């Protein structure tokens, strides 16, 4: 059985690429999106390592982007009481997970941490029987780096990565059991 974290992964990736947009045209946007999605996927699988964890976040919800919006200065455009657009167009923001966004920011700015994180996924509920490739996260080429210059800039992402980065570092530290 596989857990469905796709709404959380999609919303958190979307938040990252809106807060730290691609540098260039449509192709650069696609490259930036892939890098964000790979980082968010790894972070989400680490944060919710079991099918039960994923099911619980699916029921309770991840918390939304309000704090991230405030910290990054990318607050929602609309005027709804919950920070969404009047027509509900920003409802996806309720599926953004702050911890996952913070961990993804850490992975995007620290290649060694990203490699540890991907290695830590092996044998988990999300990776059983599924081929994993996170090349754009782990080994971005020059075009990837250029497209995601803002998304991978440590100083720009620091306010987000500092929120929960220590928790990720502790999780991936020596002697830690990553998969429950």
C-alpha positions as a printed NumPy array, in Angstrom:
array([[  0.   ,   0.   ,   0.   ],
       [  1.291,   3.469,  -0.916],
       [  0.448,   6.633,   0.903],
       [ -0.676,   9.609,  -1.115],
       [  1.277,  12.708,  -0.234],
       [  0.81 ,  14.198,  -3.696],
       [ -1.416,  17.155,  -2.624],
       [  1.125,  18.151,   0.027],
       [  4.065,  17.679,  -2.365],
       [  2.376,  19.639,  -5.154],
       [  1.328,  22.542,  -2.913],
       [  4.661,  22.82 ,  -1.129],
       [  6.559,  22.66 ,  -4.432],
       [  4.278,  25.335,  -5.844],
       [  4.888,  27.537,  -2.811],
       [  8.664,  27.212,  -3.172],
       [  8.629,  28.031,  -6.877],
       [  6.374,  31.046,  -6.303],
       [  8.5  ,  32.344,  -3.44 ],
       [ 11.762,  31.685,  -5.315],
       [ 10.845,  31.767,  -9.019],
       [ 12.89 ,  30.519, -11.931],
       [ 15.354,  32.751, -13.709],
       [ 14.399,  32.562, -17.392],
       [ 11.515,  31.402, -19.552],
       [  9.267,  28.367, -19.657],
       [ 12.093,  25.83 , -19.832],
       [ 13.781,  27.401, -16.79 ],
       [ 10.45 ,  27.298, -14.938],
       [ 10.109,  23.596, -15.687],
       [ 13.655,  22.884, -14.48 ],
       [ 13.055,  24.881, -11.323],
       [  9.766,  23.052, -10.684],
       [ 11.426,  19.639, -11.059],
       [ 14.142,  20.557,  -8.582],
       [ 11.628,  21.889,  -6.07 ],
       [  9.409,  18.833,  -6.475],
       [ 12.321,  16.423,  -5.962],
       [ 13.457,  18.243,  -2.82 ],
       [  9.907,  18.416,  -1.455],
       [  9.302,  14.733,  -2.233],
       [ 12.41 ,  13.679,  -0.306],
       [ 11.504,  15.992,   2.574],
       [  7.889,  14.77 ,   2.688],
       [  8.938,  11.117,   2.632],
       [ 11.335,  11.781,   5.511],
       [  8.762,  13.769,   7.467],
       [  6.   ,  11.189,   6.947],
       [  7.958,   7.926,   6.605],
       [  5.125,   5.451,   7.016],
       [  1.788,   4.902,   5.33 ],
       [  0.132,   5.686,   8.672],
       [  1.997,   9.005,   8.999],
       [  0.947,  10.   ,   5.489],
       [ -2.664,   8.982,   6.145],
       [ -2.757,  11.054,   9.329],
       [ -1.465,  14.19 ,   7.612],
       [ -4.022,  13.554,   4.894],
       [ -6.773,  13.632,   7.524],
       [ -5.472,  16.45 ,   9.705],
       [ -3.892,  18.599,   7.   ],
       [ -0.361,  19.939,   6.963],
       [ -1.022,  23.423,   8.352],
       [ -0.756,  25.799,   5.412],
       [  1.607,  28.491,   4.22 ],
       [  0.679,  31.474,   6.42 ],
       [  3.902,  31.564,   8.459],
       [  6.056,  30.837,   5.411],
       [  4.302,  33.594,   3.473],
       [  4.972,  36.067,   6.264],
       [  8.626,  35.057,   6.739],
       [  9.429,  35.133,   3.036],
       [  7.377,  38.222,   2.257],
       [  5.265,  36.343,  -0.299],
       [  1.894,  36.69 ,   1.374],
       [ -1.216,  35.545,  -0.476],
       [ -2.72 ,  37.989,  -2.947],
       [ -6.365,  37.588,  -2.092],
       [ -8.652,  39.05 ,   0.499],
       [-10.385,  36.014,   1.96 ],
       [-10.514,  35.633,   5.764],
       [ -8.086,  32.712,   5.657],
       [ -5.568,  34.48 ,   3.392],
       [ -6.939,  32.945,   0.221],
       [ -8.272,  34.753,  -2.78 ],
       [-11.884,  35.861,  -2.671],
       [-12.708,  33.158,  -5.212],
       [-10.733,  30.469,  -3.353],
       [ -7.981,  30.316,  -5.963],
       [ -5.306,  30.118,  -3.293],
       [ -6.912,  27.163,  -1.491],
       [ -3.851,  25.095,  -2.442],
       [ -1.93 ,  27.062,   0.223],
       [ -3.705,  25.074,   2.951],
       [ -1.804,  21.982,   1.72 ],
       [  1.634,  23.56 ,   2.161],
       [  3.64 ,  21.916,   4.931],
       [  5.982,  24.334,   6.722],
       [  8.358,  21.641,   7.976],
       [  8.553,  19.993,   4.554],
       [  9.233,  23.373,   2.898],
       [ 11.966,  24.098,   5.43 ],
       [ 13.564,  20.686,   4.96 ],
       [ 13.343,  21.012,   1.168],
       [ 15.071,  24.401,   1.396],
       [ 17.863,  22.738,   3.374],
       [ 18.203,  19.997,   0.763],
       [ 18.292,  22.472,  -2.106],
       [ 21.111,  24.456,  -0.527],
       [ 23.237,  21.65 ,   0.941],
       [ 24.283,  18.866,  -1.468],
       [ 25.762,  16.66 ,   1.282],
       [ 22.57 ,  16.838,   3.322],
       [ 20.539,  16.062,   0.189],
       [ 22.645,  12.954,  -0.48 ],
       [ 22.18 ,  11.784,   3.125],
       [ 18.45 ,  12.372,   2.896],
       [ 18.024,  10.405,  -0.326],
       [ 20.153,   7.569,   1.061],
       [ 17.96 ,   7.568,   4.17 ],
       [ 14.848,   6.846,   2.121],
       [ 16.013,   3.396,   1.035],
       [ 13.734,   0.687,   2.36 ],
       [ 10.987,   3.029,   3.519],
       [  7.261,   2.711,   2.86 ],
       [  7.393,   5.25 ,   0.03 ],
       [ 10.252,   3.646,  -1.879],
       [  9.355,  -0.024,  -1.741],
       [  9.201,  -1.316,  -5.297],
       [  9.552,   2.165,  -6.776],
       [ 12.612,   3.236,  -8.744],
       [ 13.97 ,   6.443,  -7.265],
       [ 15.896,   9.079,  -9.124],
       [ 16.593,  12.502,  -7.742],
       [ 19.272,  13.602, -10.2  ],
       [ 18.186,  17.217, -10.481],
       [ 18.315,  17.517,  -6.692],
       [ 21.567,  15.618,  -6.194],
       [ 23.558,  16.498,  -9.314],
       [ 22.126,  19.6  , -10.966],
       [ 23.85 ,  20.632, -14.171],
       [ 24.646,  24.212, -15.193],
       [ 21.163,  24.765, -16.702],
       [ 19.496,  23.451, -13.551],
       [ 21.568,  25.762, -11.359],
       [ 20.932,  28.757, -13.594],
       [ 17.184,  28.129, -13.712],
       [ 16.93 ,  27.68 ,  -9.948],
       [ 19.423,  30.351,  -8.887],
       [ 16.959,  31.861,  -6.401],
       [ 15.615,  28.488,  -5.266],
       [ 19.115,  27.221,  -4.413],
       [ 20.553,  30.437,  -2.941],
       [ 21.466,  29.71 ,   0.712],
       [ 21.121,  33.309,   1.881],
       [ 17.706,  33.763,   0.277],
       [ 16.382,  30.466,   1.625],
       [ 17.883,  30.92 ,   5.104],
       [ 14.692,  32.296,   6.711],
       [ 12.817,  29.188,   5.545],
       [ 15.552,  26.588,   6.077],
       [ 16.333,  27.944,   9.555],
       [ 12.768,  27.228,  10.729],
       [ 13.243,  23.455,  11.002],
       [ 16.716,  22.779,   9.593],
       [ 18.134,  21.645,  12.928],
       [ 15.425,  19.005,  13.174],
       [ 16.411,  17.639,   9.749],
       [ 20.117,  17.698,  10.604],
       [ 19.4  ,  15.777,  13.812],
       [ 17.282,  13.251,  11.907],
       [ 20.038,  12.649,   9.357],
       [ 22.88 ,  12.724,  11.881],
       [ 25.161,   9.764,  12.579],
       [ 23.51 ,   6.774,  14.195],
       [ 19.952,   7.932,  13.556],
       [ 17.322,   5.477,  12.381],
       [ 15.633,   7.262,   9.508],
       [ 12.868,   4.837,   8.705],
       [ 10.61 ,   3.729,  11.534]])
